[in-house]
Amino acid sequence: MTRHYTKEKEVGEMWQCPIYPKIRKKIAKNTEWANTCYALPASKGIFQVQSMDTQYIVDIVKKQCDCRRWDLTGIPCSHAISCMRHERISPESVVHECYSSARYPIIYGPKI
């Protein structure tokens, strides 16, 4: 019970960002890895990304990448972030809504 109370208090005081702090760290790490990717536009919202020796197809509109990390987690992978840089889209704006700090009180609202 104490842990739930302290987390609730922490969310209200410290989380002023739109997404969870751990997710922001993952996005920062993926952004760093995106420096090794080279995105080429193929169509509107679709890119071919060259990463080392491998090529990936990224669809920003459908939020899909051939590596499937973005599909499975809802957090944009490094390939998708390299495409978003090309389009000047913030990676935090395309994170799945389940990671938003506004969702936290809804999920953990009911008390035991």
C-alpha positions as CSV (number, residue, x, y, z in Angstrom):
1,M,0.0,0.0,0.0
2,T,2.8,2.4,0.8
3,R,4.5,1.7,-2.5
4,H,1.2,2.6,-4.4
5,Y,0.9,5.8,-2.3
6,T,4.5,6.9,-3.0
7,K,4.2,6.1,-6.7
8,E,1.0,8.1,-6.9
9,K,2.6,11.0,-5.2
10,E,5.7,10.8,-7.4
11,V,3.5,10.8,-10.6
12,G,1.7,14.0,-9.5
13,E,4.9,15.8,-8.5
14,M,7.7,14.7,-10.8
15,W,6.1,13.5,-14.1
16,Q,5.5,16.7,-15.9
17,C,6.4,15.1,-19.3
18,P,3.8,13.5,-21.6
19,I,5.5,10.0,-21.3
20,Y,7.1,7.8,-18.6
21,P,10.7,8.6,-17.7
22,K,11.9,5.0,-18.5
23,I,10.4,5.3,-22.0
24,R,12.1,8.7,-22.5
25,K,15.4,6.9,-21.7
26,K,14.7,4.2,-24.3
27,I,13.8,6.8,-26.9
28,A,17.1,8.6,-26.1
29,K,19.0,5.4,-26.6
30,N,17.2,4.7,-29.9
31,T,17.9,8.2,-31.0
32,E,21.5,7.7,-30.5
33,W,21.4,4.5,-32.5
34,A,19.5,6.3,-35.3
35,N,22.8,8.2,-36.1
36,T,24.0,5.0,-37.8
37,C,20.9,4.7,-40.0
38,Y,20.4,6.4,-43.4
39,A,16.7,6.9,-44.5
40,L,15.6,7.2,-48.1
41,P,12.0,8.3,-48.9
42,A,10.2,5.7,-51.0
43,S,6.7,7.1,-50.9
44,K,4.6,9.3,-48.7
45,G,5.3,8.1,-45.2
46,I,7.3,5.1,-46.4
47,F,11.1,4.9,-46.1
48,Q,13.9,2.5,-46.9
49,V,16.4,2.6,-44.1
50,Q,20.0,1.4,-44.5
51,S,21.4,0.3,-41.2
52,M,24.9,-1.2,-41.4
53,D,24.5,-4.2,-43.9
54,T,20.7,-4.5,-43.5
55,Q,17.8,-2.6,-45.1
56,Y,14.4,-2.0,-43.4
57,I,11.1,-0.6,-44.7
58,V,9.5,1.8,-42.3
59,D,5.9,3.1,-42.6
60,I,5.4,6.1,-40.4
61,V,1.7,6.3,-41.0
62,K,1.0,2.7,-40.0
63,K,3.7,2.9,-37.3
64,Q,5.5,-0.2,-38.6
65,C,9.1,-1.3,-39.2
66,D,10.5,-4.5,-40.7
67,C,12.5,-5.1,-37.5
68,R,9.2,-5.3,-35.7
69,R,10.4,-3.5,-32.5
70,W,8.1,-0.6,-33.1
71,D,5.1,-2.9,-33.8
72,L,5.6,-5.0,-30.7
73,T,6.5,-2.4,-28.1
74,G,4.8,0.8,-29.3
75,I,8.2,2.7,-28.9
76,P,9.8,3.8,-32.2
77,C,13.0,2.0,-33.1
78,S,16.2,3.6,-34.3
79,H,15.1,3.0,-38.0
80,A,11.8,4.8,-37.4
81,I,13.5,7.7,-35.6
82,S,15.9,8.2,-38.5
83,C,12.8,8.6,-40.7
84,M,11.1,10.9,-38.3
85,R,14.2,13.1,-38.4
86,H,13.8,13.4,-42.1
87,E,10.1,14.4,-41.7
88,R,10.8,16.6,-38.6
89,I,8.5,14.6,-36.4
90,S,9.2,14.2,-32.7
91,P,9.6,10.5,-31.6
92,E,7.8,11.2,-28.4
93,S,4.7,12.2,-30.3
94,V,4.3,8.7,-31.9
95,V,4.8,6.6,-28.7
96,H,1.8,4.4,-27.9
97,E,-0.7,6.0,-25.6
98,C,-0.3,3.3,-22.9
99,Y,3.0,5.0,-22.0
100,S,1.5,8.4,-21.4
101,S,1.6,9.9,-17.9
102,A,-2.0,10.7,-18.3
103,R,-2.8,7.0,-18.6
104,Y,-1.0,6.0,-15.3
105,P,-3.7,7.3,-12.9
106,I,-6.3,5.5,-15.0
107,I,-4.5,2.2,-14.9
108,Y,-3.5,2.3,-11.2
109,G,-6.4,4.3,-10.0
110,P,-8.5,1.6,-8.3
111,K,-7.3,1.0,-4.7
112,I,-7.0,-2.3,-2.9
